[in-house]
Amino acid sequence: MGVTAVRNIQNIALIGFMGTGKSTVGRLVAEQLKFEFLDTDALIEQRSGKKITEIFAQHGEPAFRELEAQIVLEFSQSTHTVISTGGGLPTNPANLKNLKQHSLVICLWAAPEHIYERVREQAHRPLLNDPDPLSKIRNLLSAREQFYKQADVLLNSDLRSAREVAQQVINQFRLVTRPRK
Ligand code: S3P
């Protein structure tokens, strides 16, 4: 194989920080394209019979990251699927590499303040269970930026409705999968 791995884009994978709208947008995209919708966090919870917070508390973050990496490998045969991923999943380079083999990887981006507004009432994210969640968001986002920016497409979800973002995702997917003349 040459420098770039061969890609056979059949799916859409949404990556990005917590609270950027991956699940909401992903569901809309799947509905419109008549694709299956899969969410890595939901799959992990189903398989383990535990909530994400319990997995973090009882087994630690590394155990959670292991489960994420296993789930990513299972997508290798997927087609016509929208995959919404947990916010930390692309920090493992193998995950991004595996997703890129079969998916157009689209990153939803938002400013820390907007993320904070979206997640502040929710308690299901162990990493944001912090006395100063906004600073935590800023720090994590800047540490992860290098990974998120490896997506094929970066879409800003600030100040746009989920429907608008979903339409942009669909447009990008059509651009890369339309038959060449
Ligand atoms: C995480 C994001 C969460 C979930 C877990 C860890 C992260 O998913 O996977 O709490 O490391 O950013 P969402 O991005 O869907 O909130």
Residues whose N, C-alpha, C, O or C-beta is under 5 A from the ligand:
A	BS01	S3P	G16 F17 M18 G19 D41 I52 T85 G86 G87 G88 H124 R125 P126
